[in-house]
Amino acid sequence: MSYHPSEKMLRAYVEGELDAGNSFAIATHVEICPQCQKLCAQFEEQAGEALCASTIEDCDDLSAMLDKIVVLEEDPEPFKFNRKNRTIILKDKQFKLPLSLSRFVDNIGEWKSYGGKVFSAEIELGEEARINLLYISEDVQIPQHTHKGLESTLVLHGGFSDEDGHYEVGDYMLKDASVKHSPFTKKGEDCLCLTVLTEPLLFTQGVARVFNLFGKGLYP
């Protein structure tokens, strides 16, 4: 695991200042990355210390809310988190999902096929950003493109490469409009990714540029 969110992005995630789509992607990365888990724990401790040191003025609304909480009846059935990893099946292959993603397995839509080699399925979370699972078969190259907004990518299985390097399970990348790249997989190597797009892709080479005519870009 060689690629991680920046410390600035991790701090924004801990402090709740990141948009929901990218928070989801980073939460999934942190789940499987000991290095970022440690950093997030440090940021959480610092945020807690800052909160304890801050001055909180008396608030009638807050007092009323606390009064309502105190008189609530206790639920005899404790809330249980789903702590089981779920799996998905695609092209006769089974993929185990991280816990953060397993919670939303029922929100994964139908898989769309692009030439029988690239597949995508939207994860419906009610967010403006497009959140997808993206599967790239072995020995495939995606046409060069850039991004109108931001593209976050987290590798869940296998690996892929582009002009900037090679990415494996757990690696997290953030690309913007300054980047043009053409992701590809090698022979014997496929890849399953979680992607978050704030705006459509814009293709920059070849016949794929025709997709730019439809809505000025393309979501996978």
N, C-alpha and C positions, 0 to 999 in steps of 0.2 A: 504494500500500500504506500504509494509515493505522492499522491495528490490529495490535498485536504482543503477545506474552507479556510479562508483567512481568519486570523484572530479577531479582526474587526467584525467579520460576519458571524463568528461564533459568539462574540459578546452580544451582538444585536439579537441573536437567537435566544440566548439566555435571558436577556432583559425584555423579551417580548416585542421587540421593535422590528422584526422581520415579517415580511408578508407570509401568509399561511402556506402558499405553495412551496416556497423555498425553505420555510421552517420544517415542512414535512420531509423534504429531501435531506436536510441537514440532520434531523432527528434520526433518520434511517442510517445515515453515515456514522453518526456518533454511536449508535447502537453497536456497530461492529468495529469501531476504531478506538483502541485503548488510549492513544495519544490525545485525541480530541475529547474523550471522556474526562481525562485528567484536566485539560484546559477548561472545560465547561464547569467542572467541580470548583475550580479556582475562581472562575467568574461568578458562580452562584454564591460562593462564600463572601466575595467582595461585595456583591449586591446586597446580601443579607446584612453585612456590617454597615453598609451605607444606610440601609433602611432603619436599622436600630439607632444609628446616630442622628437620624433626621428628627425634626420637631413636627409632631402631629397636632394640629389644632383640634379642639373639641368640635364635634359636628353633630347637630341634632339628628340629621338623616342617618348617620352612622350608628348613633345610639339606638335609634328606632329599629334599624336593621338587626343589630345585635340582640335586641329584646325579642324580636321575632324568631331568631335562630335558637335562642335559649329555650323557648316554649315549644319547639318542634318535638313531635313524638319520635322516639327512636325506632328505626326500622329493625325488626327482629331478624331479617335476612340480610346479612352483610353483602355489600357490593363486591362482586368478583370480576377481576380483570381477566380478559382472555389472554392467557400466557402460553398459547400453543402456536407454533409456527404452522402456517397454512401452506399449501402447495398449489401450483397451477400446472396444467399440462398443455404443451404446445408442440406440434409436429412430433408427437409420440415421445416427447421428452418431458420429464417432471422437474420442476424448479421449486425449491424451498424458499419461501419468502421470509424476510426479517419480520420480527414481531410488530414493529411500527406499521409495516405494510400489510401484515396479515389481518389487522383489525378492519381493513377496508377491502378485503378480497371480494366481498359481495358487491362492491361499487365498481368493479372492473367491467368495462363494457365489452362489446363484441370485438374480436380481432379483425383488423383490416389487413389485407395482403397486398404487397407491392411487388408484383412479378414472382410471387411465391418464394422470395428470398428475404424480404424485409416485412415484418409484421408489427402492427401497433394496436394498442388497446387503451382507450382513455379511462382514467380513474376519476369518477365523478365525485368531487368534494365540494361542489357549490362555489368554487373560486373562479375569478376572472382568468387567472393563468391556466394554461392547458397542461394538465398533468397526465403523462402517458407511461405505459410500459412499452419499450421498444426492443424488438428482437431482430438481430442481424445474423443471418446464416453464415456459414463459413465461406471464405474466399469471395467476399462481396465488397464493392466499393460504392459508397453513397456519393452522388454528384456534389461537387464543391458548392458550398453555400455560406452565407453570412446570416446575421440575425437583426431584425428590426429592433428587437428588445434584448432581453437576456435569455440565455439557454443554460440551465443547470443540468448536469448529467452525473448520475451515480451508477457505477457498474455493480450489478448484482450477481452476475454469473459470467464466466469466461473473460474475454478481453477484446479490445480493439485498438487501433492506432489512428493517428492523423499526422499532419505536418509537424505538430509540436511534441509528439512523444507516443508512448505506449501506455495503455491504461488497463488495470486489472481490478479484481473484486475489491470493493471498498473505496476505490479512487473516486474523488469528487472534482468536477471541473465546472468552471463558470466562464462562459463565452459571451462576448458582446459584439456590437456592430463593427468593432475594429478588427475582428478576426474573420478570416476566410479559411475554411478547412474542409477536407474531404475524408470523413471517417471510413476505415476499411478493416475487414477481418482477414486473417491469413488462412491458408489451407489447414483444416483440422481445428480451427478456432471459431467458435460462434460467440455471441454476446447477448446478454439480457441487461437492459438499462432502465433506470427510472429517469425520466426527463421532465423538466418544468420549463415551459416556454411562455414568456410574457407577451410575445408577438410572434407572428408567423416567420418561417424560414424564407430567405430570399436566395434563390439559386443564381450562381454567378457564371456558370459555364455550361455549354452544350445545350441539348434539346430540353433539358429539365427546366430551363428558364421560362418555358411556356407556362409553367405553373404559377409564375409571378403575375400572370394576367388575371388569375382567379383570386380576387380579394387581395391583390398586391402581396402575394406570398402563399405559403402552404403550411398547414399544421400536419404533422405525420399522423 
